[in-house]
Amino acid sequence: MPVIRSAEATTHEIHGARFVSYATPRTGSEELCAWRGEIPAGTRAPAHTVTREEIFHLLVGELLVSLDGRTDRVRAGDTVIVDAGSLFAVENPTDHTALSWVTTSVGLTAELSDGTRLTPPWAN
């Protein structure tokens, strides 16, 4: 049974947020990836289109989440299902760090509005 200890998780930082990856092919997961997102106060992540479905669950805090042009306030305990091909953006308008848990399938990529394609290491 693979157990990924928190001390063994890999941390990545991009666009002002921190991603702490636990389940990836590097840690033994063949189909799914999972990570904790830390979105600091005042952070606005750029809108991006995802190639795989994501399940975004907010553990702590409050965020503004935009999905295909519709913006909703999401609070701790809420879950957002982000379909593959959706345009997705997150903003933390509060003065506290928000924590999320995200699960997706291996191979997720994201494309920014300028055409830049990202292959996030925490999802591959």
N, CA, C and O atoms as a MOPAC input file, in Angstrom:
PM7 MOZYME 1SCF
protein

 N      0.85100 1    -1.17300 1     0.00000 1
 C      0.00000 1     0.00000 1     0.00000 1
 C      0.89500 1     1.23500 1     0.00000 1
 O      1.59900 1     1.47800 1     0.98000 1
 N      0.88400 1     2.02700 1    -1.09000 1
 C      1.66700 1     3.25800 1    -1.09500 1
 C      1.05500 1     4.30200 1    -0.15300 1
 O     -0.13000 1     4.62200 1    -0.24800 1
 N      1.86800 1     4.81200 1     0.73600 1
 C      1.46200 1     5.90300 1     1.62000 1
 C      2.40700 1     7.06500 1     1.35000 1
 O      3.62300 1     6.92400 1     1.48700 1
 N      1.86000 1     8.19900 1     0.97300 1
 C      2.67000 1     9.38000 1     0.71500 1
 C      2.59600 1    10.25000 1     1.96400 1
 O      1.55200 1    10.82800 1     2.26600 1
 N      3.67400 1    10.33700 1     2.66200 1
 C      3.74200 1    11.15700 1     3.87200 1
 C      3.82300 1    12.62800 1     3.46900 1
 O      4.37600 1    12.96000 1     2.42000 1
 N      3.27400 1    13.50100 1     4.30000 1
 C      3.27300 1    14.92700 1     3.94500 1
 C      4.68500 1    15.44900 1     3.73200 1
 O      4.89800 1    16.33700 1     2.90700 1
 N      5.64200 1    14.91400 1     4.45900 1
 C      7.03200 1    15.34600 1     4.29100 1
 C      7.60800 1    14.91600 1     2.93700 1
 O      8.61500 1    15.46400 1     2.49000 1
 N      6.97200 1    13.93800 1     2.28700 1
 C      7.44200 1    13.43800 1     0.99000 1
 C      6.75000 1    14.11000 1    -0.19400 1
 O      7.14900 1    13.91300 1    -1.34200 1
 N      5.72200 1    14.89800 1     0.08100 1
 C      4.99100 1    15.57200 1    -0.99400 1
 C      5.90700 1    16.59200 1    -1.66500 1
 O      6.80800 1    17.14800 1    -1.03600 1
 N      5.66100 1    16.82500 1    -2.94300 1
 C      6.46700 1    17.76600 1    -3.71100 1
 C      5.71400 1    19.08100 1    -3.84600 1
 O      4.53100 1    19.09700 1    -4.18700 1
 N      6.40300 1    20.17900 1    -3.57800 1
 C      5.78700 1    21.50900 1    -3.64100 1
 C      6.24300 1    22.24100 1    -4.89300 1
 O      7.42400 1    22.23900 1    -5.24000 1
 N      5.27500 1    22.87200 1    -5.56900 1
 C      5.53600 1    23.67800 1    -6.76600 1
 C      4.85700 1    25.02600 1    -6.56100 1
 O      3.79300 1    25.10200 1    -5.94800 1
 N      5.46700 1    26.08000 1    -7.06800 1
 C      4.85300 1    27.40800 1    -6.99000 1
 C      4.75600 1    28.00000 1    -8.37900 1
 O      5.71100 1    27.96800 1    -9.15500 1
 N      3.56800 1    28.54800 1    -8.68500 1
 C      3.34200 1    29.18400 1    -9.97700 1
 C      2.18500 1    30.18000 1    -9.83700 1
 O      1.20200 1    29.90800 1    -9.14800 1
 N      2.31200 1    31.31400 1   -10.48600 1
 C      1.27700 1    32.35100 1   -10.50200 1
 C      0.83600 1    32.75600 1    -9.09600 1
 O     -0.33700 1    33.05700 1    -8.87700 1
 N      1.76800 1    32.76300 1    -8.14700 1
 C      1.46900 1    33.21400 1    -6.79400 1
 C      0.83100 1    32.17700 1    -5.89500 1
 O      0.56200 1    32.46300 1    -4.72800 1
 N      0.58300 1    30.98200 1    -6.40200 1
 C     -0.03200 1    29.92100 1    -5.59500 1
 C      0.95400 1    28.78000 1    -5.40200 1
 O      1.93400 1    28.65400 1    -6.13700 1
 N      0.68100 1    27.96200 1    -4.41500 1
 C      1.52300 1    26.80200 1    -4.12200 1
 C      0.68800 1    25.54100 1    -4.31600 1
 O     -0.46600 1    25.46800 1    -3.89500 1
 N      1.29800 1    24.55000 1    -4.96400 1
 C      0.65900 1    23.26800 1    -5.21900 1
 C      1.50000 1    22.19100 1    -4.55900 1
 O      2.68800 1    22.06400 1    -4.85500 1
 N      0.90100 1    21.41700 1    -3.67300 1
 C      1.61300 1    20.35800 1    -2.96200 1
 C      1.05300 1    19.03800 1    -3.47600 1
 O     -0.06700 1    18.65100 1    -3.14200 1
 N      1.85700 1    18.34600 1    -4.30000 1
 C      1.35200 1    17.13700 1    -4.96100 1
 C      1.61400 1    15.89400 1    -4.11900 1
 O      2.68200 1    15.72000 1    -3.53300 1
 N      0.60700 1    15.04600 1    -4.08400 1
 C      0.66100 1    13.79500 1    -3.32300 1
 C      0.55400 1    12.59500 1    -4.25400 1
 O      1.44500 1    11.74500 1    -4.27200 1
 N     -0.51000 1    12.51700 1    -5.01800 1
 C     -0.72700 1    11.36400 1    -5.90200 1
 C     -0.36900 1    11.75300 1    -7.33300 1
 O     -1.02900 1    12.60000 1    -7.93400 1
 N      0.67400 1    11.13600 1    -7.87500 1
 C      1.12500 1    11.35300 1    -9.25500 1
 C      1.74200 1    10.03300 1    -9.72900 1
 O      1.95100 1     9.12700 1    -8.92200 1
 N      2.03300 1     9.91700 1   -11.01200 1
 C      2.72900 1     8.70700 1   -11.46200 1
 C      4.06500 1     8.49600 1   -10.73200 1
 O      4.48700 1     7.35900 1   -10.52000 1
 N      4.71900 1     9.58700 1   -10.35200 1
 C      6.00300 1     9.46800 1    -9.63400 1
 C      5.84900 1     8.86900 1    -8.23800 1
 O      6.79300 1     8.30700 1    -7.68200 1
 N      4.62300 1     9.00100 1    -7.67100 1
 C      4.41100 1     8.45300 1    -6.32800 1
 C      3.62400 1     7.14500 1    -6.36200 1
 O      3.27500 1     6.59900 1    -5.31600 1
 N      3.34200 1     6.63900 1    -7.57900 1
 C      2.70900 1     5.32800 1    -7.68200 1
 C      1.28400 1     5.31900 1    -8.19700 1
 O      0.70600 1     4.24600 1    -8.36700 1
 N      0.69600 1     6.48300 1    -8.45200 1
 C     -0.66400 1     6.52500 1    -8.96900 1
 C     -0.64000 1     6.38600 1   -10.49400 1
 O      0.09000 1     7.10900 1   -11.17200 1
 N     -1.41900 1     5.48100 1   -11.02000 1
 C     -1.41900 1     5.24400 1   -12.45700 1
 C     -2.46300 1     6.07800 1   -13.20400 1
 O     -2.24100 1     6.43700 1   -14.36000 1
 N     -3.58700 1     6.39000 1   -12.57200 1
 C     -4.67400 1     7.05300 1   -13.27600 1
 C     -5.02800 1     8.43500 1   -12.74900 1
 O     -5.48100 1     9.28800 1   -13.51200 1
 N     -4.83100 1     8.66600 1   -11.47200 1
 C     -5.28200 1     9.91500 1   -10.86100 1
 C     -4.13300 1    10.72000 1   -10.27500 1
 O     -3.09500 1    10.17700 1    -9.89700 1
 N     -4.34500 1    12.02200 1   -10.21200 1
 C     -3.42800 1    12.93700 1    -9.53500 1
 C     -4.23500 1    13.70900 1    -8.49900 1
 O     -5.41200 1    14.00100 1    -8.71000 1
 N     -3.60500 1    14.03300 1    -7.39500 1
 C     -4.27600 1    14.81300 1    -6.36100 1
 C     -3.26800 1    15.72000 1    -5.68400 1
 O     -2.13100 1    15.32900 1    -5.41800 1
 N     -3.70600 1    16.93900 1    -5.41100 1
 C     -2.82000 1    17.90300 1    -4.76100 1
 C     -3.62400 1    18.86700 1    -3.90400 1
 O     -4.83200 1    19.03400 1    -4.07200 1
 N     -2.90400 1    19.49600 1    -2.97300 1
 C     -3.46800 1    20.56300 1    -2.15100 1
 C     -3.01600 1    21.87800 1    -2.75800 1
 O     -1.83100 1    22.07000 1    -3.03300 1
 N     -3.94800 1    22.77000 1    -2.96400 1
 C     -3.61400 1    24.10000 1    -3.45900 1
 C     -3.65600 1    25.09600 1    -2.31600 1
 O     -4.56000 1    25.05600 1    -1.48200 1
 N     -2.68500 1    25.98100 1    -2.27900 1
 C     -2.64100 1    27.05300 1    -1.28700 1
 C     -2.69800 1    28.36300 1    -2.06600 1
 O     -1.75200 1    28.71700 1    -2.77100 1
 N     -3.81400 1    29.08100 1    -1.93400 1
 C     -4.04300 1    30.30500 1    -2.69800 1
 C     -3.99400 1    31.47900 1    -1.72800 1
 O     -4.95300 1    31.71600 1    -0.99400 1
 N     -2.88000 1    32.21700 1    -1.72000 1
 C     -2.73400 1    33.31900 1    -0.76600 1
 C     -3.74600 1    34.44200 1    -0.98700 1
 O     -4.31500 1    34.58400 1    -2.06900 1
 N     -3.95100 1    35.22300 1     0.05100 1
 C     -4.83100 1    36.38900 1    -0.01900 1
 C     -4.41700 1    37.27900 1    -1.18100 1
 O     -3.23100 1    37.51800 1    -1.40500 1
 N     -5.40800 1    37.76300 1    -1.91300 1
 C     -5.15400 1    38.68800 1    -3.01000 1
 C     -4.67500 1    38.05800 1    -4.30400 1
 O     -4.44000 1    38.76800 1    -5.28200 1
 N     -4.52600 1    36.73400 1    -4.33300 1
 C     -4.03300 1    36.06400 1    -5.53700 1
 C     -5.13700 1    35.95200 1    -6.57500 1
 O     -6.27800 1    35.61200 1    -6.26100 1
 N     -4.77100 1    36.24500 1    -7.82100 1
 C     -5.68400 1    36.04100 1    -8.95100 1
 C     -4.93500 1    35.18200 1    -9.96800 1
 O     -4.01600 1    35.65600 1   -10.63600 1
 N     -5.33600 1    33.92400 1   -10.07800 1
 C     -4.69100 1    33.00800 1   -11.03000 1
 C     -5.21300 1    33.31100 1   -12.42800 1
 O     -6.38500 1    33.65100 1   -12.59100 1
 N     -4.36100 1    33.19100 1   -13.43100 1
 C     -4.83000 1    33.46300 1   -14.79500 1
 C     -5.83100 1    32.40900 1   -15.25700 1
 O     -5.74700 1    31.23900 1   -14.88400 1
 N     -6.77000 1    32.85000 1   -16.06900 1
 C     -7.74400 1    31.91600 1   -16.64000 1
 C     -7.00700 1    30.92300 1   -17.52700 1
 O     -6.07200 1    31.28100 1   -18.24400 1
 N     -7.44100 1    29.67900 1   -17.46700 1
 C     -6.82000 1    28.63300 1   -18.27100 1
 C     -7.86800 1    27.58700 1   -18.64300 1
 O     -8.83600 1    27.36800 1   -17.91600 1
 N     -7.65300 1    26.95400 1   -19.77800 1
 C     -8.53100 1    25.88600 1   -20.24100 1
 C     -7.87200 1    24.56400 1   -19.91900 1
 O     -6.71200 1    24.34700 1   -20.26800 1
 N     -8.60100 1    23.67300 1   -19.25300 1
 C     -8.04300 1    22.38500 1   -18.83700 1
 C     -8.42600 1    21.29700 1   -19.83300 1
 O     -9.49300 1    21.34200 1   -20.44700 1
 N     -7.53200 1    20.31600 1   -19.98100 1
 C     -7.77600 1    19.22800 1   -20.92900 1
 C     -8.40000 1    17.99900 1   -20.28900 1
 O     -8.80700 1    17.07400 1   -20.99200 1
 N     -8.47700 1    17.97900 1   -18.98700 1
 C     -9.08400 1    16.85800 1   -18.25700 1
 C    -10.04500 1    17.41400 1   -17.21200 1
 O     -9.88500 1    18.54200 1   -16.74500 1
 N    -11.03200 1    16.62000 1   -16.85300 1
 C    -11.93500 1    17.00100 1   -15.77800 1
 C    -11.14800 1    17.15600 1   -14.48200 1
 O    -10.25700 1    16.36200 1   -14.18100 1
 N    -11.49400 1    18.19800 1   -13.72000 1
 C    -10.92000 1    18.40900 1   -12.38700 1
 C    -12.04900 1    18.46400 1   -11.37100 1
 O    -13.12800 1    18.99000 1   -11.64500 1
 N    -11.78500 1    17.91700 1   -10.20900 1
 C    -12.69600 1    18.07400 1    -9.07600 1
 C    -11.96500 1    18.97800 1    -8.09400 1
 O    -10.93000 1    18.59600 1    -7.54800 1
 N    -12.49700 1    20.17600 1    -7.86900 1
 C    -11.88200 1    21.21300 1    -7.05300 1
 C    -12.71300 1    21.37000 1    -5.78800 1
 O    -13.85000 1    21.83800 1    -5.85200 1
 N    -12.16600 1    20.99000 1    -4.64600 1
 C    -12.88400 1    21.05300 1    -3.36900 1
 C    -12.18500 1    22.06800 1    -2.47500 1
 O    -10.98400 1    21.96100 1    -2.22600 1
 N    -12.93500 1    23.05100 1    -1.99300 1
 C    -12.35300 1    24.07300 1    -1.12000 1
 C    -12.41000 1    23.59700 1     0.32600 1
 O    -13.48400 1    23.36800 1     0.88100 1
 N    -11.23400 1    23.45500 1     0.92000 1
 C    -11.11500 1    22.98900 1     2.29700 1
 C    -11.26500 1    24.12500 1     3.30100 1
 O    -11.97100 1    23.99400 1     4.30000 1
 N    -10.58800 1    25.25000 1     3.02300 1
 C    -10.54200 1    26.38400 1     3.94500 1
 C    -10.63900 1    27.66900 1     3.14300 1
 O     -9.99200 1    27.80200 1     2.10400 1
 N    -11.43900 1    28.61300 1     3.61100 1
 C    -11.47000 1    29.94100 1     3.00600 1
 C    -12.64300 1    30.17100 1     2.08800 1
 O    -13.67500 1    29.50300 1     2.15800 1
 N    -12.43800 1    31.15700 1     1.21200 1
 C    -13.47000 1    31.59000 1     0.28100 1
 C    -12.77200 1    32.08400 1    -0.98300 1
 O    -11.75900 1    32.77900 1    -0.90600 1
 N    -13.31000 1    31.72900 1    -2.13300 1
 C    -12.72400 1    32.11500 1    -3.41800 1
 C    -13.81100 1    32.57400 1    -4.37400 1
 O    -14.98700 1    32.24800 1    -4.21500 1
 N    -13.38800 1    33.34000 1    -5.37100 1
 C    -14.22900 1    33.59600 1    -6.52700 1
 C    -13.74100 1    32.65600 1    -7.61600 1
 O    -12.57200 1    32.70100 1    -7.99800 1
 N    -14.61100 1    31.81900 1    -8.10900 1
 C    -14.26200 1    30.84200 1    -9.12700 1
 C    -15.04200 1    31.17200 1   -10.38500 1
 O    -16.26800 1    31.28000 1   -10.36000 1
 N    -14.32000 1    31.33100 1   -11.48600 1
 C    -14.95300 1    31.58400 1   -12.78100 1
 C    -14.83900 1    30.33000 1   -13.62600 1
 O    -13.76300 1    29.75000 1   -13.77000 1
 N    -15.95600 1    29.92900 1   -14.17500 1
 C    -16.00500 1    28.73200 1   -15.01300 1
 C    -16.80700 1    29.07900 1   -16.26000 1
 O    -18.01300 1    29.31400 1   -16.19700 1
 N    -16.11000 1    29.10700 1   -17.39600 1
 C    -16.73300 1    29.44900 1   -18.67700 1
 C    -17.49900 1    30.76700 1   -18.61100 1
 O    -18.60300 1    30.87700 1   -19.14500 1
 N    -16.90600 1    31.77200 1   -17.95200 1
 C    -17.48700 1    33.11200 1   -17.91400 1
 C    -18.45300 1    33.37900 1   -16.78100 1
 O    -18.85800 1    34.52400 1   -16.58200 1
 N    -18.83200 1    32.36600 1   -16.03700 1
 C    -19.73300 1    32.54600 1   -14.88000 1
 C    -18.89000 1    32.52400 1   -13.61300 1
 O    -18.09400 1    31.60700 1   -13.41300 1
 N    -19.05800 1    33.52300 1   -12.76100 1
 C    -18.29200 1    33.61300 1   -11.51900 1
 C    -19.20200 1    33.34500 1   -10.33400 1
 O    -20.28900 1    33.91300 1   -10.22500 1
 N    -18.74300 1    32.47100 1    -9.44600 1
 C    -19.46300 1    32.14200 1    -8.22200 1
 C    -18.53100 1    32.28500 1    -7.02600 1
 O    -17.32800 1    32.05000 1    -7.13400 1
 N    -19.09100 1    32.66900 1    -5.89600 1
 C    -18.34200 1    32.68000 1    -4.64000 1
 C    -18.41400 1    31.26100 1    -4.07800 1
 O    -19.49700 1    30.70800 1    -3.88600 1
 N    -17.25200 1    30.69000 1    -3.82100 1
 C    -17.15700 1    29.32100 1    -3.31700 1
 C    -16.60000 1    29.39400 1    -1.89600 1
 O    -15.62600 1    30.09900 1    -1.63100 1
 N    -17.22900 1    28.65800 1    -0.99500 1
 C    -16.82000 1    28.67300 1     0.41600 1
 C    -16.34600 1    27.28700 1     0.84000 1
 O    -16.62000 1    26.29100 1     0.17100 1
 N    -15.63200 1    27.24100 1     1.95700 1
 C    -15.12700 1    25.97800 1     2.49200 1
 C    -16.24300 1    24.93700 1     2.50700 1
 O    -17.34800 1    25.19500 1     2.98300 1
 N    -15.93200 1    23.75900 1     1.97700 1
 C    -16.89900 1    22.67000 1     1.89700 1
 C    -17.55000 1    22.54400 1     0.53500 1
 O    -18.16600 1    21.52000 1     0.23700 1
 N    -17.42400 1    23.57700 1    -0.30700 1
 C    -18.00800 1    23.53800 1    -1.64900 1
 C    -17.07200 1    22.82200 1    -2.61700 1
 O    -15.85200 1    22.84000 1    -2.45100 1
 N    -17.66200 1    22.19400 1    -3.62700 1
 C    -16.91500 1    21.48400 1    -4.66300 1
 C    -17.33200 1    22.00900 1    -6.02700 1
 O    -18.51600 1    22.22000 1    -6.28900 1
 N    -16.34200 1    22.21600 1    -6.89400 1
 C    -16.59200 1    22.65700 1    -8.26200 1
 C    -16.12200 1    21.55200 1    -9.19500 1
 O    -14.98800 1    21.08500 1    -9.09000 1
 N    -16.99400 1    21.13400 1   -10.11000 1
 C    -16.61300 1    20.15800 1   -11.12300 1
 C    -16.26700 1    20.94600 1   -12.37900 1
 O    -17.11200 1    21.62900 1   -12.95800 1
 N    -15.01500 1    20.83500 1   -12.78400 1
 C    -14.50100 1    21.56900 1   -13.94100 1
 C    -14.38900 1    20.57500 1   -15.08800 1
 O    -13.51400 1    19.71000 1   -15.08500 1
 N    -15.27800 1    20.70200 1   -16.06800 1
 C    -15.26400 1    19.78700 1   -17.21000 1
 C    -14.04900 1    20.03400 1   -18.09800 1
 O    -13.55900 1    21.16000 1   -18.19100 1
 N    -13.57200 1    18.99100 1   -18.74200 1
 C    -12.49200 1    19.13300 1   -19.71900 1
 C    -12.93800 1    20.13200 1   -20.77700 1
 O    -14.08000 1    20.08900 1   -21.23500 1
 N    -12.03100 1    21.03900 1   -21.16900 1
 C    -12.33800 1    22.05700 1   -22.16100 1
 C    -12.90000 1    23.33400 1   -21.58100 1
 O    -13.13100 1    24.29500 1   -22.31500 1
 N    -13.12600 1    23.36600 1   -20.26900 1
 C    -13.67800 1    24.55800 1   -19.62900 1
 C    -12.60300 1    25.59800 1   -19.37500 1
 O    -11.44100 1    25.26600 1   -19.13900 1
 N    -13.00900 1    26.86900 1   -19.42700 1
 C    -12.14200 1    27.98000 1   -19.05000 1
 C    -12.34300 1    28.22200 1   -17.56700 1
 O    -13.46400 1    28.47200 1   -17.12200 1
 N    -11.26000 1    28.14900 1   -16.79600 1
 C    -11.32000 1    28.11300 1   -15.33700 1
 C    -10.37000 1    29.15700 1   -14.75900 1
 O     -9.22400 1    29.26500 1   -15.19700 1
 N    -10.84000 1    29.92400 1   -13.77900 1
 C     -9.98900 1    30.89400 1   -13.08400 1
 C    -10.39000 1    30.95900 1   -11.62000 1
 O    -11.54500 1    30.72700 1   -11.26400 1
 N     -9.41600 1    31.27800 1   -10.77900 1
 C     -9.62800 1    31.35100 1    -9.33200 1
 C     -9.04900 1    32.65900 1    -8.82600 1
 O     -7.97500 1    33.08400 1    -9.25100 1
 N     -9.78000 1    33.29800 1    -7.90500 1
 C     -9.30200 1    34.52400 1    -7.27100 1
 C     -9.60400 1    34.46500 1    -5.78100 1
 O    -10.69100 1    34.05300 1    -5.37400 1
 N     -8.64000 1    34.87700 1    -4.97300 1
 C     -8.84900 1    34.94700 1    -3.53400 1
 C     -8.94300 1    36.42300 1    -3.14600 1
 O     -7.92000 1    37.08400 1    -2.97100 1
 N    -10.18500 1    36.94900 1    -3.01000 1
 C    -10.35900 1    38.35800 1    -2.68300 1
 C    -10.27000 1    38.65200 1    -1.18500 1
 O    -10.42500 1    39.79800 1    -0.76500 1
 N    -10.02200 1    37.62100 1    -0.38500 1
 C    -10.00500 1    37.78900 1     1.07100 1
 C     -8.59200 1    38.12100 1     1.55400 1
 O     -7.66000 1    38.25100 1     0.76000 1
 N     -8.46000 1    38.25200 1     2.86400 1
 C     -7.14000 1    38.51000 1     3.44500 1
 C     -6.58200 1    37.28500 1     4.16300 1
 O     -5.72000 1    37.40500 1     5.03400 1
 N     -7.08300 1    36.10000 1     3.78900 1
 C     -6.59200 1    34.83500 1     4.35700 1
 C     -6.28300 1    33.84700 1     3.23900 1
 O     -6.93300 1    33.87400 1     2.19400 1
 N     -5.31100 1    32.98700 1     3.44200 1
 C     -4.98000 1    31.93900 1     2.47400 1
 C     -6.12100 1    30.91900 1     2.40700 1
 O     -6.64900 1    30.49300 1     3.43400 1
 N     -6.48300 1    30.54500 1     1.20500 1
 C     -7.48800 1    29.50200 1     0.98700 1
 C     -6.75800 1    28.19700 1     0.66200 1
 O     -5.70400 1    28.21200 1     0.02600 1
 N     -7.32100 1    27.07300 1     1.10000 1
 C     -6.75100 1    25.75400 1     0.83000 1
 C     -7.76000 1    24.91500 1     0.06100 1
 O     -8.93800 1    24.85400 1     0.41300 1
 N     -7.27900 1    24.27200 1    -0.98900 1
 C     -8.15300 1    23.42300 1    -1.79300 1
 C     -7.53600 1    22.03600 1    -1.94700 1
 O     -6.34700 1    21.83300 1    -1.70500 1
 N     -8.36700 1    21.09800 1    -2.35300 1
 C     -7.91700 1    19.75900 1    -2.72000 1
 C     -8.43200 1    19.50400 1    -4.12800 1
 O     -9.62400 1    19.65900 1    -4.39200 1
 N     -7.54500 1    19.11500 1    -5.02800 1
 C     -7.91600 1    18.91600 1    -6.42800 1
 C     -7.54200 1    17.50600 1    -6.85500 1
 O     -6.46900 1    17.00200 1    -6.52500 1
 N     -8.44600 1    16.88400 1    -7.59500 1
 C     -8.19300 1    15.57200 1    -8.15800 1
 C     -8.50300 1    15.63100 1    -9.64800 1
 O     -9.48700 1    16.24300 1   -10.06500 1
 N     -7.65400 1    14.99000 1   -10.44400 1
 C     -7.84300 1    14.92900 1   -11.88400 1
 C     -7.20600 1    13.64500 1   -12.38700 1
 O     -6.65100 1    12.87700 1   -11.60200 1
 N     -7.27900 1    13.41100 1   -13.67300 1
 C     -6.61400 1    12.24500 1   -14.24000 1
 C     -5.22000 1    12.62100 1   -14.73000 1
 O     -4.94500 1    13.77700 1   -15.05400 1
 N     -4.36300 1    11.63000 1   -14.77500 1
 C     -2.99400 1    11.82500 1   -15.25600 1
 C     -3.03400 1    12.38200 1   -16.66900 1
 O     -3.84200 1    11.94800 1   -17.49000 1
 N     -2.16400 1    13.34100 1   -16.95500 1
 C     -2.05400 1    13.89400 1   -18.29700 1
 C     -2.69800 1    15.25100 1   -18.47700 1
 O     -2.69700 1    15.78700 1   -19.58600 1
 N     -3.24900 1    15.82300 1   -17.41400 1
 C     -3.85900 1    17.13900 1   -17.50900 1
 C     -2.85100 1    18.16400 1   -18.02100 1
 O     -1.69700 1    18.18800 1   -17.59300 1
 N     -3.30600 1    19.00500 1   -18.93900 1
 C     -2.55200 1    20.19700 1   -19.33100 1
 C     -3.51000 1    21.37100 1   -19.26800 1
 O     -4.72800 1    21.19900 1   -19.23100 1
 N     -2.94200 1    22.56000 1   -19.25700 1
 C     -3.73900 1    23.77300 1   -19.19900 1
 C     -3.20600 1    24.74600 1   -20.23500 1
 O     -1.99700 1    24.86100 1   -20.43400 1
 N     -4.11900 1    25.44100 1   -20.88900 1
 C     -3.70800 1    26.43300 1   -21.87300 1
 C     -4.16000 1    27.81100 1   -21.41000 1
 O     -5.34000 1    28.02500 1   -21.13100 1
 N     -3.20400 1    28.75200 1   -21.33000 1
 C     -3.51100 1    30.12000 1   -20.94800 1
 C     -4.10000 1    30.86600 1   -22.13700 1
 O     -4.01400 1    30.40000 1   -23.27300 1
 N     -4.69300 1    32.01300 1   -21.87900 1
 C     -5.35100 1    32.77900 1   -22.94100 1
 C     -4.38500 1    33.23100 1   -24.03400 1
 O     -4.81000 1    33.49500 1   -25.15900 1
 N     -3.08200 1    33.32600 1   -23.71900 1
 C     -2.10500 1    33.72800 1   -24.73700 1
 C     -1.61200 1    32.54300 1   -25.56300 1
 O     -0.71900 1    32.69700 1   -26.39600 1
 N     -2.19000 1    31.36000 1   -25.33700 1
 C     -1.80500 1    30.17600 1   -26.10000 1
 C     -0.71600 1    29.34000 1   -25.45400 1
 O     -0.39700 1    28.25600 1   -25.94200 1
 N     -0.13800 1    29.83200 1   -24.35900 1
 C      0.87700 1    29.07000 1   -23.64500 1
 C      0.25500 1    27.82300 1   -23.05200 1
 O     -0.75800 1    27.89700 1   -22.35600 1
 N      0.86100 1    26.67300 1   -23.32600 1
 C      0.38400 1    25.39500 1   -22.79500 1
 C      1.27700 1    24.98700 1   -21.63400 1
 O      2.50100 1    24.94200 1   -21.76400 1
 N      0.65400 1    24.68700 1   -20.49400 1
 C      1.36800 1    24.25100 1   -19.30100 1
 C      1.10200 1    22.77800 1   -19.05100 1
 O     -0.03100 1    22.31000 1   -19.16300 1
 N      2.15300 1    22.05700 1   -18.71400 1
 C      2.01200 1    20.68600 1   -18.26000 1
 C      2.43100 1    20.69200 1   -16.79200 1
 O      3.61000 1    20.53800 1   -16.47200 1
 N      1.45100 1    20.87300 1   -15.90200 1
 C      1.80800 1    21.01100 1   -14.49600 1
 C      2.44500 1    19.74200 1   -13.93400 1
 O      1.88100 1    18.65700 1   -14.08000 1
 N      3.60100 1    19.86000 1   -13.30000 1
 C      4.27000 1    18.67500 1   -12.76100 1
 C      3.47100 1    18.00600 1   -11.64200 1
 O      3.65700 1    16.81800 1   -11.38100 1
 N      2.59600 1    18.74300 1   -10.98700 1
 C      1.79700 1    18.15400 1    -9.91300 1
 C      0.62900 1    17.34200 1   -10.45600 1
 O     -0.09300 1    16.71600 1    -9.68000 1
 N      0.42500 1    17.33800 1   -11.78000 1
 C     -0.67900 1    16.57600 1   -12.38000 1
 C     -0.16800 1    15.59300 1   -13.42200 1
 O     -0.94300 1    15.11000 1   -14.24800 1
 N      1.10000 1    15.29600 1   -13.39600 1
 C      1.66200 1    14.38200 1   -14.38500 1
 C      2.79400 1    13.56500 1   -13.78500 1
 O      3.39000 1    12.73800 1   -14.47400 1

